[in-house]
Amino acid sequence: MAYRKRTLRRMSPTARKVARLAGEASSLATRLKNLIPELQQLDLDSQALKNAKAIYPEETSYQGLGLDTETKKG
């Protein structure tokens, strides 16, 4: 919960620090909660790529995308 500046000024220094910490913890929890759908999608994509490489190993290289890890000279 975010406190107004006026409310924070009325608090003792220790209470002010605890209030700020509580606000940061709340903010962090919200940000982590918002990351869950993105992480789920990345996990599904990773599993799909793993399965595709297991089924079609020669067709799942990065050569067609220009993302080769090895550079070919010549």
One Martini backbone bead per residue (centre of mass of N, CA, C, O) as a GRO file, in nm:
protein
   74
    1MET     BB    1   0.096   0.036   0.023
    2ALA     BB    2   0.052   0.365  -0.039
    3TYR     BB    3   0.182   0.657   0.086
    4ARG     BB    4   0.162   0.958   0.174
    5LYS     BB    5   0.367   1.210   0.234
    6ARG     BB    6   0.223   1.318   0.486
    7THR     BB    7   0.214   1.049   0.638
    8LEU     BB    8   0.521   0.996   0.644
    9ARG     BB    9   0.598   1.256   0.808
   10ARG     BB   10   0.437   1.159   1.075
   11MET     BB   11   0.632   0.949   1.105
   12SER     BB   12   0.857   0.767   1.212
   13PRO     BB   13   1.149   0.660   1.089
   14THR     BB   14   1.088   0.360   1.127
   15ALA     BB   15   0.800   0.354   1.008
   16ARG     BB   16   0.885   0.465   0.732
   17LYS     BB   17   1.067   0.231   0.649
   18VAL     BB   18   0.851   0.011   0.672
   19ALA     BB   19   0.653   0.135   0.468
   20ARG     BB   20   0.845   0.127   0.226
   21LEU     BB   21   0.898  -0.177   0.232
   22ALA     BB   22   0.603  -0.262   0.192
   23GLY     BB   23   0.571  -0.125  -0.083
   24GLU     BB   24   0.795  -0.284  -0.228
   25ALA     BB   25   0.678  -0.566  -0.180
   26SER     BB   26   0.414  -0.518  -0.329
   27SER     BB   27   0.540  -0.445  -0.601
   28LEU     BB   28   0.695  -0.709  -0.643
   29ALA     BB   29   0.452  -0.899  -0.637
   30THR     BB   30   0.314  -0.778  -0.884
   31ARG     BB   31   0.542  -0.822  -1.091
   32LEU     BB   32   0.555  -1.131  -1.057
   33LYS     BB   33   0.260  -1.187  -1.134
   34ASN     BB   34   0.296  -1.062  -1.429
   35LEU     BB   35   0.515  -1.290  -1.524
   36ILE     BB   36   0.374  -1.566  -1.544
   37PRO     BB   37   0.257  -1.576  -1.838
   38GLU     BB   38   0.532  -1.543  -1.978
   39LEU     BB   39   0.665  -1.797  -1.856
   40GLN     BB   40   0.463  -1.999  -1.967
   41GLN     BB   41   0.518  -1.941  -2.267
   42LEU     BB   42   0.821  -2.006  -2.263
   43ASP     BB   43   0.788  -2.298  -2.176
   44LEU     BB   44   0.622  -2.394  -2.418
   45ASP     BB   45   0.831  -2.313  -2.635
   46SER     BB   46   1.060  -2.489  -2.528
   47GLN     BB   47   0.915  -2.762  -2.554
   48ALA     BB   48   0.857  -2.743  -2.857
   49LEU     BB   49   1.153  -2.724  -2.949
   50LYS     BB   50   1.245  -2.989  -2.824
   51ASN     BB   51   1.048  -3.169  -2.982
   52ALA     BB   52   1.137  -3.081  -3.267
   53LYS     BB   53   1.435  -3.174  -3.238
   54ALA     BB   54   1.364  -3.476  -3.186
   55ILE     BB   55   1.206  -3.523  -3.460
   56TYR     BB   56   1.371  -3.270  -3.635
   57PRO     BB   57   1.698  -3.220  -3.637
   58GLU     BB   58   1.764  -3.095  -3.937
   59GLU     BB   59   1.513  -2.862  -3.930
   60THR     BB   60   1.610  -2.694  -3.643
   61SER     BB   61   1.791  -2.493  -3.739
   62TYR     BB   62   1.941  -2.155  -3.769
   63GLN     BB   63   2.018  -2.102  -4.070
   64GLY     BB   64   1.753  -1.961  -4.187
   65LEU     BB   65   1.789  -1.710  -3.962
   66GLY     BB   66   2.093  -1.619  -3.909
   67LEU     BB   67   2.185  -1.791  -3.613
   68ASP     BB   68   2.458  -1.884  -3.621
   69THR     BB   69   2.728  -1.982  -3.419
   70GLU     BB   70   2.873  -2.040  -3.680
   71THR     BB   71   3.107  -1.920  -3.896
   72LYS     BB   72   3.124  -1.901  -4.245
   73LYS     BB   73   3.386  -1.938  -4.471
   74GLY     BB   74   3.388  -1.882  -4.836
   0.00000   0.00000   0.00000
